[in-house]
Amino acid sequence: MVASPLALTPEVEHFKKQFEQLSADANALVAPLSDEQFNWHPAPGAWSIAQCIDHLNVTARMYLPTLDEGIADAIRRGLYSQGPFRYNWFNRRVAGSMEPPYRMRTKAPKAFQPPPNRPRHDVMAAFRAYQVQFIDRLRQANGLDLTRARVASPVLTWWRMPLGTGLAFTTAHERRHLWQARRIREAPGFPRHAAAQSADSPGP
C-alpha cells in the first residue's frame, strides 16, 4: 500500500526533520556573525564559514538532478514499500563516515569547491532554499522502497546506492560541514568583535 500524500512514512519523516534542523542550525550559527567573521579564513587556503556552507550549496546543486533521476526511475518501476528499511554494512558505513566529528580530512573534488567570498545573503538564501528542495524530493519519494530505489553518487557516477543511503549521506555531510564551520569560530585569530547584523535571517 502506498502512503497517503499527507502522511510521510517514518523514515521519510525522519529525513524531513533532519533537513529542517540543518536549516535551523545554519541560521543559528550565522545570525550572530559579522560579515568579516562569516568570510574569515583560519589559514591560507582554508575554508571560511561562508565556504563551508557554500560547499553544501554546490553539492546540493550537483546532487539534486541525480536524486530526481533515482526517484523518477523508482516510480516508473513501481518500487514501493512502507519499510522499515535495512541497509547492509557497507551502505551504513558510507553514510556514517560523513558524521562529525571526523578524524580523517578529505579534500573536496574540484567541481565541489565553493567560490570565495560570496555575499552572505546569497549563501544563506541558497542554503535555506536547498533544504526546502530536499524536503520536496522527500515528498516525491514518500512510499518508495528506499533500499531498492537507487540513486547515482554525484562523485562516483558508476556507483548506484540505495536512495535511503543517499539521503543519509546528504544529511550527515551537511552536519559535517556545519560542525567544521562551528570549529572555525574557535580557531586562533578569529575576529572577536561584537556581532554586526543578522539581516539574512529568515523572517517570521
C-alpha positions in Angstrom: 0.0 0.0 0.0 1.3 3.4 -0.9 1.3 6.1 1.8 -1.1 9.0 1.6 0.5 12.1 0.2 -0.3 13.8 3.5 1.3 11.1 5.7 5.0 10.6 5.4 6.5 7.2 6.1 8.5 7.1 9.3 11.9 7.1 7.6 11.0 9.9 5.2 9.6 11.9 8.1 12.9 11.4 9.9 14.9 12.8 7.0 12.5 15.7 6.7 13.1 16.6 10.4 16.8 16.4 9.8 16.7 18.8 6.9 14.6 21.2 8.9 17.0 21.0 11.8 20.0 21.6 9.5 18.4 24.8 8.2 17.7 26.0 11.7 21.3 25.1 12.8 22.8 27.0 9.9 20.7 30.1 10.7 21.6 30.0 14.4 25.3 29.6 13.5 25.4 32.6 11.1 22.9 35.0 12.6 25.3 36.5 15.3 28.2 36.8 12.9 29.5 39.9 11.2 30.4 39.7 7.5 34.1 39.8 8.5 33.6 36.8 10.8 31.5 35.0 8.1 34.2 35.3 5.5 37.3 34.9 7.8 39.8 32.2 6.8 41.6 30.4 9.6 44.7 29.8 7.4 45.7 30.4 3.7 43.7 28.1 1.6 41.4 27.0 4.5 37.7 27.5 4.1 35.8 30.2 5.8 32.4 29.7 7.5 30.9 31.1 4.3 32.7 28.5 2.2 31.7 25.6 4.5 28.1 26.4 3.9 28.5 27.3 0.2 30.2 23.9 -0.4 26.9 22.4 0.7 25.1 24.6 -1.8 27.4 23.4 -4.6 26.9 19.8 -3.5 23.1 20.2 -3.5 23.1 21.7 -6.9 25.2 18.8 -8.2 23.2 16.1 -6.3 19.6 17.1 -6.8 19.4 16.1 -10.5 20.7 12.6 -9.7 18.2 12.4 -6.9 15.4 13.3 -9.3 16.5 10.6 -11.7 16.6 8.0 -9.0 13.2 8.9 -7.7 11.6 9.0 -11.2 13.1 5.6 -12.0 11.8 4.0 -8.8 8.3 5.5 -9.5 8.4 4.1 -13.1 9.4 0.7 -11.8 6.8 0.7 -9.0 9.3 0.2 -6.2 7.0 0.9 -3.2 7.3 -0.1 0.4 6.4 1.3 3.8 9.5 0.0 5.4 11.1 -0.3 7.9 14.3 -0.4 5.7 17.5 -2.2 6.5 20.9 -1.3 4.8 23.9 -3.5 4.6 27.1 -2.8 6.5 28.8 -1.1 3.5 26.0 1.4 3.0 25.7 2.2 6.7 29.5 2.7 6.8 29.4 5.1 3.8 26.7 7.3 5.4 28.3 7.1 8.8 31.7 8.1 7.5 30.4 11.6 7.0 29.1 12.2 10.5 31.0 14.7 12.7 33.3 14.8 14.5 35.5 13.4 11.8 39.0 12.1 12.2 40.2 12.0 8.6 40.2 15.1 6.4 39.3 14.7 2.8 39.7 17.2 0.0 36.5 18.1 -1.9 36.8 17.4 -5.7 37.4 20.5 -7.8 33.8 20.5 -9.0 32.6 20.8 -5.4 34.9 23.5 -4.3 33.0 26.6 -3.1 33.7 30.0 -4.6 35.5 32.6 -2.4 33.7 35.4 -0.6 30.2 35.1 -2.0 27.7 37.6 -0.4 26.4 36.4 2.9 22.8 36.9 2.0 23.2 34.8 -1.2 25.0 32.0 0.6 22.3 31.7 3.3 19.3 32.2 1.0 20.7 29.4 -1.3 21.2 27.1 1.7 17.7 27.5 3.0 16.3 27.1 -0.5 18.2 23.8 -1.0 16.9 22.4 2.3 13.3 23.1 1.0 14.2 21.4 -2.3 15.5 18.3 -0.5 12.2 18.2 1.6 10.3 18.5 -1.7 12.1 15.4 -3.0 11.3 13.6 0.2 7.6 14.1 -0.5 8.1 12.8 -4.1 9.9 9.8 -2.7 7.3 9.1 0.0 6.2 5.5 -0.1 9.1 4.3 -2.2 11.3 1.4 -1.2 14.4 3.3 0.0 16.5 0.2 -0.3 15.5 -1.0 -3.8 15.3 2.5 -5.3 18.7 3.6 -6.4 20.5 6.9 -6.9 23.8 7.6 -8.5 26.6 9.1 -6.5 27.4 12.6 -7.7 31.1 11.8 -7.3 31.3 8.1 -8.3 28.7 8.2 -11.1 29.2 4.4 -11.7 28.0 3.6 -8.2 24.3 3.5 -7.6 23.5 3.5 -3.9 20.1 2.9 -2.1 18.0 6.0 -2.1 17.9 5.9 1.7 21.7 5.7 1.8 22.0 8.7 -0.4 19.7 10.7 1.8 21.5 9.6 5.0 24.9 10.6 3.3 23.5 14.0 2.4 22.2 14.9 5.9 25.5 13.6 7.5 27.6 15.5 5.0 25.7 18.7 5.9 26.2 18.1 9.6 29.9 17.5 8.9 30.4 20.9 7.4 28.3 22.8 9.8 30.4 21.3 12.6 33.5 22.4 10.6 32.1 25.9 10.4 31.5 26.0 14.2 35.1 25.0 14.8 36.3 28.0 12.8 34.8 30.3 15.4 37.2 28.6 18.0 40.3 29.0 15.8 43.1 31.3 16.9 42.8 34.7 15.4 39.0 34.5 14.8 37.7 38.1 14.9 36.2 38.6 18.3 34.5 42.0 17.8 30.8 42.3 18.5 28.3 40.7 16.1 27.0 43.0 13.4 23.9 42.1 11.6 21.5 39.2 11.0 19.8 40.7 8.1 20.0 37.4 6.2 18.0 35.6 8.8 14.6 34.4 7.7 11.6 36.5 8.6 8.8 35.3 10.8 
